[in-house]
Amino acid sequence: MRPEYDFSKAKPNPYTRGLKRQITIRIDEDTVAYFKALSSEVGMPYQSLINLYLRDCAKSRRKPRLNWSA
């Protein structure tokens, strides 16, 4: 490695806008198992499937049906 690097002519990465944000979320075991099984069927990581599903819900403005019992 060099002792110093010159970044004076560096340009911002144009692809950073499309990057994903890492978060921590608690998901039930049966839900994770469902997406893991589905991921093996379609051949993609289960995290990507969850992201695709959530993106589809957000795009179509789908809201969950909540039935709270007293």
VMD Tcl script that draws the C-alpha trace (Angstrom):
set ca {
  {0.00 0.00 0.00}
  {1.07 3.52 -0.61}
  {1.67 5.74 2.37}
  {-0.70 8.34 0.85}
  {-3.37 8.38 -1.85}
  {-4.48 11.36 -3.93}
  {-8.28 11.61 -4.08}
  {-8.36 15.17 -5.44}
  {-9.63 13.96 -8.84}
  {-12.04 11.35 -7.44}
  {-15.65 11.31 -8.60}
  {-18.66 10.18 -6.54}
  {-19.88 6.66 -7.24}
  {-23.00 6.96 -9.46}
  {-24.33 3.59 -8.23}
  {-24.52 4.37 -4.52}
  {-28.02 5.82 -4.88}
  {-29.38 2.36 -5.71}
  {-27.76 0.58 -2.80}
  {-29.80 -1.16 -0.17}
  {-29.90 -0.15 3.47}
  {-29.15 -2.77 6.09}
  {-31.63 -2.90 8.97}
  {-32.51 -5.24 11.80}
  {-36.03 -6.67 11.74}
  {-37.69 -9.39 13.77}
  {-39.58 -11.92 11.65}
  {-41.40 -15.04 12.86}
  {-39.62 -18.35 12.29}
  {-42.43 -19.73 10.13}
  {-42.28 -16.67 7.88}
  {-38.51 -17.03 7.46}
  {-38.95 -20.75 6.78}
  {-41.55 -19.97 4.10}
  {-39.26 -17.53 2.27}
  {-36.26 -19.88 2.62}
  {-38.25 -22.74 1.07}
  {-39.48 -20.45 -1.69}
  {-35.94 -19.22 -2.30}
  {-34.70 -22.74 -2.95}
  {-37.53 -23.23 -5.48}
  {-36.81 -20.06 -7.46}
  {-33.03 -20.01 -6.94}
  {-32.50 -16.65 -5.26}
  {-31.60 -15.58 -1.71}
  {-34.51 -15.42 0.72}
  {-33.58 -11.86 1.74}
  {-34.04 -10.79 -1.89}
  {-37.45 -12.46 -2.01}
  {-38.56 -10.68 1.15}
  {-37.32 -7.39 -0.32}
  {-39.18 -8.02 -3.60}
  {-42.38 -8.82 -1.73}
  {-42.15 -5.74 0.47}
  {-41.32 -3.57 -2.54}
  {-44.39 -4.93 -4.35}
  {-46.56 -4.18 -1.30}
  {-45.21 -0.63 -1.10}
  {-45.60 -0.04 -4.83}
  {-49.23 -1.17 -4.85}
  {-49.93 0.60 -1.52}
  {-51.12 -2.69 -0.05}
  {-52.06 -2.46 3.62}
  {-52.24 -5.34 6.09}
  {-55.60 -6.43 7.45}
  {-55.42 -5.96 11.19}
  {-58.00 -7.47 13.50}
  {-57.22 -6.58 17.09}
  {-59.36 -8.35 19.66}
  {-59.91 -6.84 23.07}
}
mol new
graphics top color blue
foreach p $ca { graphics top sphere $p radius 0.5 }
foreach p [lrange $ca 0 end-1] q [lrange $ca 1 end] { graphics top cylinder $p $q radius 0.2 }
display resetview
